[in-house]
Amino acid sequence: MSKKRIGIILIVLLLVILSVHVFAKKTDYSEYSNRTVEFGLKLRTDHKAPGYEKPGGVKLSRYNTYVYDKYAAKKHKKVIYLTFDCGYENGYTRSILKTLKKHKVKAIFFVTERYVKKNPSIVKQMKKDGHLVGNHTSNHPRLTECSVKKMKKEIRQCARTMKKKTGYKMDKFMRPPEGVYSVRVMKVMKDMGYATMLWSLAYYDYEPKDEQGADYVVEKFEKHHFCGMMPLIHIVSRSNRDALPRVITYLKKEGYRFGQVSDFVVRPKKQ
């Protein structure tokens, strides 16, 4: 086959690929329910997974959304996944990182754009220590109140700033601010290549002016731990900082290991 003929074939193939891309049907996100779900849990004390509301009864895994590691829960695999939300810095994160390093525990930190801008060195340290850094949006909005365009901008802007300020790419995990989400939010995140990460333990730890103390935090883990748990921990809490060494030591004595969410999450393909 002549070089000229090969060239013509390649051009034709390129034109076909471009036409498919241009004329491909765009997703109509209005077809997906935007009914707001404010995520909440029905915690248990028998060390089994909690109950929670599903938006419209849909299967969350269909949209790459996770509350805990269901396989670990079903098979009684003693693993826990520590997750931290980082809206702003309150002086405790470096200490938290030191504790994690000392105990050889990896975690994921969900950061806002503001956090990255003001604390690039801390975010760099998270990555250097082998932790995941996920997306907590740019401005921490209630995503169900955002247009699809704005929603995507919130995620992309946070990821761009992460790369610009730290040199590291953002890991493709997203936590919706305030736990507010919908089927539409999950669909948009999946199409952007993100897994939506909720949680399976939460407690009052987000108001620094009303600290509950380390004993309060430790008690929550003692009462509610279960196989595959994914707790939400706010880094602005002194109580969390003080309790973390005790929490890790206690859970290890109970036979748990600490995993990374990337161990069980199915990575969605960007569409």
ZIPE-V665255 format. One record per helix or strand of 2 or more residues. SS is the DSSP state (H for helix, E for strand). FROM is the first residue (numbers start at 1). LEN is the number of residues. If there is no record, write none. Layout:
SS/FROM/LEN ; SS/FROM/LEN
This chain:
H/3/21 ; H/29/3 ; E/37/2 ; E/41/2 ; E/51/2 ; H/55/3 ; H/60/4 ; E/65/2 ; H/70/6 ; E/79/2 ; E/83/4 ; H/93/10 ; E/108/4 ; H/113/6 ; H/120/9 ; E/132/4 ; H/143/3 ; H/148/19 ; E/173/2 ; H/177/3 ; E/180/2 ; H/183/9 ; E/195/3 ; H/208/3 ; H/214/11 ; E/231/4 ; H/238/16 ; E/257/2 ; H/261/3
